Amino acid sequence: MDFQLLLATQLSNLMEDTMAQTAHIIGKVEFREGEGPNLVIRPGPVSVETGLIDATLSWEEEETHNSAAMPLIDFTRYIDEGKITLNA
């Protein structure tokens, strides 16, 4: 399947389901907080909420609740690369 078609299909599927879903980080997934350096999200379960232009990932690390927003295109790239897996 053509990459652009696959990406368009995944974006369409993500936009149809605006409810929170769960996923697992299984590779190196980074986000940028403001103008600072890239930060790595630890491997493990996350909650994901998608919007029209971004995805917000939330997770717990020890006793801290964390969240990160990233452009939807980056989120789908991480899925395509196998670094994030969506739970059924």
Secondary structure in CASP SS format (residue, H / E / C, confidence):
PFRMAT SS
TARGET T0000
AUTHOR 0000-0000-0000
METHOD secondary structure of the structure
MODEL  1
M C 1.00
D C 1.00
F H 1.00
Q H 1.00
L H 1.00
L H 1.00
L H 1.00
A H 1.00
T H 1.00
Q H 1.00
L H 1.00
S H 1.00
N H 1.00
L H 1.00
M H 1.00
E H 1.00
D C 1.00
T C 1.00
M C 1.00
A C 1.00
Q E 1.00
T E 1.00
A E 1.00
H E 1.00
I E 1.00
I C 1.00
G C 1.00
K C 1.00
V E 1.00
E E 1.00
F E 1.00
R E 1.00
E C 1.00
G C 1.00
E C 1.00
G C 1.00
P C 1.00
N E 1.00
L E 1.00
V E 1.00
I E 1.00
R C 1.00
P C 1.00
G E 1.00
P E 1.00
V E 1.00
S E 1.00
V E 1.00
E E 1.00
T E 1.00
G C 1.00
L C 1.00
I C 1.00
D E 1.00
A E 1.00
T E 1.00
L E 1.00
S E 1.00
W E 1.00
E E 1.00
E E 1.00
E C 1.00
E C 1.00
T E 1.00
H E 1.00
N E 1.00
S E 1.00
A E 1.00
A E 1.00
M E 1.00
P E 1.00
L H 1.00
I H 1.00
D H 1.00
F H 1.00
T H 1.00
R H 1.00
Y H 1.00
I H 1.00
D H 1.00
E C 1.00
G C 1.00
K C 1.00
I E 1.00
T E 1.00
L E 1.00
N C 1.00
A C 1.00
END
